[in-house]
Amino acid sequence: MALEVRRQEHETTQSLLRRFSRRIQQSGIMVRARQVRYSERPKSKGARKRAALRKQELKKEYGRLEKLGETKE
């Protein structure tokens, strides 16, 4: 989708940019661009399982260190 904004007669650069920004916001181009930019691929079942196990291990280790008073603040 192409968006074009032409400068009107006696229009300042600031008002042209403001008008362009408003058109971009209304068209939804920025929303779609952010969705594409920050989208993440879904993790596989094995990767999710490994991550969950690692989190449990770290939690256990942190609890052990906390009991010994060796945690960093």
Biotite code that builds the C-alpha atoms (Angstrom):
import biotite.structure as struc

atoms = struc.array([
    struc.Atom([0.000, 0.000, 0.000], chain_id="A", res_id=1, res_name="MET", atom_name="CA", element="C"),
    struc.Atom([1.494, 3.304, -1.068], chain_id="A", res_id=2, res_name="ALA", atom_name="CA", element="C"),
    struc.Atom([0.699, 6.480, 0.774], chain_id="A", res_id=3, res_name="LEU", atom_name="CA", element="C"),
    struc.Atom([1.343, 9.789, -0.919], chain_id="A", res_id=4, res_name="GLU", atom_name="CA", element="C"),
    struc.Atom([0.991, 13.278, 0.514], chain_id="A", res_id=5, res_name="VAL", atom_name="CA", element="C"),
    struc.Atom([1.710, 16.231, -1.717], chain_id="A", res_id=6, res_name="ARG", atom_name="CA", element="C"),
    struc.Atom([2.736, 19.631, -0.466], chain_id="A", res_id=7, res_name="ARG", atom_name="CA", element="C"),
    struc.Atom([-0.018, 22.191, -0.739], chain_id="A", res_id=8, res_name="GLN", atom_name="CA", element="C"),
    struc.Atom([0.553, 25.752, -1.811], chain_id="A", res_id=9, res_name="GLU", atom_name="CA", element="C"),
    struc.Atom([2.031, 27.894, 1.009], chain_id="A", res_id=10, res_name="HIS", atom_name="CA", element="C"),
    struc.Atom([2.257, 24.899, 3.347], chain_id="A", res_id=11, res_name="GLU", atom_name="CA", element="C"),
    struc.Atom([5.105, 24.710, 5.831], chain_id="A", res_id=12, res_name="THR", atom_name="CA", element="C"),
    struc.Atom([7.290, 21.637, 6.132], chain_id="A", res_id=13, res_name="THR", atom_name="CA", element="C"),
    struc.Atom([6.075, 21.069, 9.690], chain_id="A", res_id=14, res_name="GLN", atom_name="CA", element="C"),
    struc.Atom([2.412, 21.036, 8.708], chain_id="A", res_id=15, res_name="SER", atom_name="CA", element="C"),
    struc.Atom([3.219, 18.703, 5.794], chain_id="A", res_id=16, res_name="LEU", atom_name="CA", element="C"),
    struc.Atom([4.966, 16.283, 8.183], chain_id="A", res_id=17, res_name="LEU", atom_name="CA", element="C"),
    struc.Atom([2.087, 16.523, 10.650], chain_id="A", res_id=18, res_name="ARG", atom_name="CA", element="C"),
    struc.Atom([-0.417, 15.761, 7.881], chain_id="A", res_id=19, res_name="ARG", atom_name="CA", element="C"),
    struc.Atom([1.718, 12.858, 6.649], chain_id="A", res_id=20, res_name="PHE", atom_name="CA", element="C"),
    struc.Atom([2.039, 11.427, 10.175], chain_id="A", res_id=21, res_name="SER", atom_name="CA", element="C"),
    struc.Atom([-1.705, 11.641, 10.692], chain_id="A", res_id=22, res_name="ARG", atom_name="CA", element="C"),
    struc.Atom([-2.366, 9.816, 7.410], chain_id="A", res_id=23, res_name="ARG", atom_name="CA", element="C"),
    struc.Atom([0.113, 7.087, 8.375], chain_id="A", res_id=24, res_name="ILE", atom_name="CA", element="C"),
    struc.Atom([-1.603, 6.616, 11.753], chain_id="A", res_id=25, res_name="GLN", atom_name="CA", element="C"),
    struc.Atom([-5.086, 6.490, 10.223], chain_id="A", res_id=26, res_name="GLN", atom_name="CA", element="C"),
    struc.Atom([-4.092, 4.010, 7.521], chain_id="A", res_id=27, res_name="SER", atom_name="CA", element="C"),
    struc.Atom([-2.718, 1.489, 10.043], chain_id="A", res_id=28, res_name="GLY", atom_name="CA", element="C"),
    struc.Atom([0.608, 1.117, 8.240], chain_id="A", res_id=29, res_name="ILE", atom_name="CA", element="C"),
    struc.Atom([2.643, 1.651, 11.411], chain_id="A", res_id=30, res_name="MET", atom_name="CA", element="C"),
    struc.Atom([0.644, -0.934, 13.362], chain_id="A", res_id=31, res_name="VAL", atom_name="CA", element="C"),
    struc.Atom([1.254, -3.555, 10.682], chain_id="A", res_id=32, res_name="ARG", atom_name="CA", element="C"),
    struc.Atom([4.950, -2.626, 10.411], chain_id="A", res_id=33, res_name="ALA", atom_name="CA", element="C"),
    struc.Atom([5.441, -3.045, 14.165], chain_id="A", res_id=34, res_name="ARG", atom_name="CA", element="C"),
    struc.Atom([3.645, -6.393, 14.122], chain_id="A", res_id=35, res_name="GLN", atom_name="CA", element="C"),
    struc.Atom([5.965, -7.649, 11.397], chain_id="A", res_id=36, res_name="VAL", atom_name="CA", element="C"),
    struc.Atom([9.087, -6.201, 13.007], chain_id="A", res_id=37, res_name="ARG", atom_name="CA", element="C"),
    struc.Atom([8.516, -7.597, 16.496], chain_id="A", res_id=38, res_name="TYR", atom_name="CA", element="C"),
    struc.Atom([6.775, -10.865, 15.661], chain_id="A", res_id=39, res_name="SER", atom_name="CA", element="C"),
    struc.Atom([8.380, -14.005, 17.012], chain_id="A", res_id=40, res_name="GLU", atom_name="CA", element="C"),
    struc.Atom([8.157, -17.476, 15.611], chain_id="A", res_id=41, res_name="ARG", atom_name="CA", element="C"),
    struc.Atom([6.311, -19.893, 17.889], chain_id="A", res_id=42, res_name="PRO", atom_name="CA", element="C"),
    struc.Atom([8.633, -22.212, 19.808], chain_id="A", res_id=43, res_name="LYS", atom_name="CA", element="C"),
    struc.Atom([8.491, -25.941, 19.250], chain_id="A", res_id=44, res_name="SER", atom_name="CA", element="C"),
    struc.Atom([7.138, -28.229, 21.954], chain_id="A", res_id=45, res_name="LYS", atom_name="CA", element="C"),
    struc.Atom([10.652, -29.455, 22.815], chain_id="A", res_id=46, res_name="GLY", atom_name="CA", element="C"),
    struc.Atom([12.031, -25.939, 23.120], chain_id="A", res_id=47, res_name="ALA", atom_name="CA", element="C"),
    struc.Atom([9.173, -24.902, 25.412], chain_id="A", res_id=48, res_name="ARG", atom_name="CA", element="C"),
    struc.Atom([9.761, -27.973, 27.557], chain_id="A", res_id=49, res_name="LYS", atom_name="CA", element="C"),
    struc.Atom([13.523, -27.302, 27.811], chain_id="A", res_id=50, res_name="ARG", atom_name="CA", element="C"),
    struc.Atom([12.873, -23.672, 28.747], chain_id="A", res_id=51, res_name="ALA", atom_name="CA", element="C"),
    struc.Atom([10.393, -24.717, 31.449], chain_id="A", res_id=52, res_name="ALA", atom_name="CA", element="C"),
    struc.Atom([12.842, -27.261, 32.895], chain_id="A", res_id=53, res_name="LEU", atom_name="CA", element="C"),
    struc.Atom([15.648, -24.701, 32.895], chain_id="A", res_id=54, res_name="ARG", atom_name="CA", element="C"),
    struc.Atom([13.401, -22.208, 34.691], chain_id="A", res_id=55, res_name="LYS", atom_name="CA", element="C"),
    struc.Atom([12.585, -24.819, 37.356], chain_id="A", res_id=56, res_name="GLN", atom_name="CA", element="C"),
    struc.Atom([16.285, -25.596, 37.817], chain_id="A", res_id=57, res_name="GLU", atom_name="CA", element="C"),
    struc.Atom([17.173, -21.912, 38.215], chain_id="A", res_id=58, res_name="LEU", atom_name="CA", element="C"),
    struc.Atom([14.330, -21.385, 40.672], chain_id="A", res_id=59, res_name="LYS", atom_name="CA", element="C"),
    struc.Atom([15.513, -24.336, 42.745], chain_id="A", res_id=60, res_name="LYS", atom_name="CA", element="C"),
    struc.Atom([19.107, -23.098, 42.697], chain_id="A", res_id=61, res_name="GLU", atom_name="CA", element="C"),
    struc.Atom([18.052, -19.585, 43.665], chain_id="A", res_id=62, res_name="TYR", atom_name="CA", element="C"),
    struc.Atom([16.010, -20.968, 46.569], chain_id="A", res_id=63, res_name="GLY", atom_name="CA", element="C"),
    struc.Atom([19.010, -22.962, 47.765], chain_id="A", res_id=64, res_name="ARG", atom_name="CA", element="C"),
    struc.Atom([21.308, -19.928, 47.582], chain_id="A", res_id=65, res_name="LEU", atom_name="CA", element="C"),
    struc.Atom([18.718, -17.784, 49.334], chain_id="A", res_id=66, res_name="GLU", atom_name="CA", element="C"),
    struc.Atom([18.593, -20.222, 52.257], chain_id="A", res_id=67, res_name="LYS", atom_name="CA", element="C"),
    struc.Atom([22.379, -20.069, 52.510], chain_id="A", res_id=68, res_name="LEU", atom_name="CA", element="C"),
    struc.Atom([22.310, -16.273, 52.353], chain_id="A", res_id=69, res_name="GLY", atom_name="CA", element="C"),
    struc.Atom([24.478, -16.160, 49.243], chain_id="A", res_id=70, res_name="GLU", atom_name="CA", element="C"),
    struc.Atom([22.149, -14.290, 46.882], chain_id="A", res_id=71, res_name="THR", atom_name="CA", element="C"),
    struc.Atom([23.097, -10.963, 45.358], chain_id="A", res_id=72, res_name="LYS", atom_name="CA", element="C"),
    struc.Atom([20.880, -8.004, 46.078], chain_id="A", res_id=73, res_name="GLU", atom_name="CA", element="C"),
])
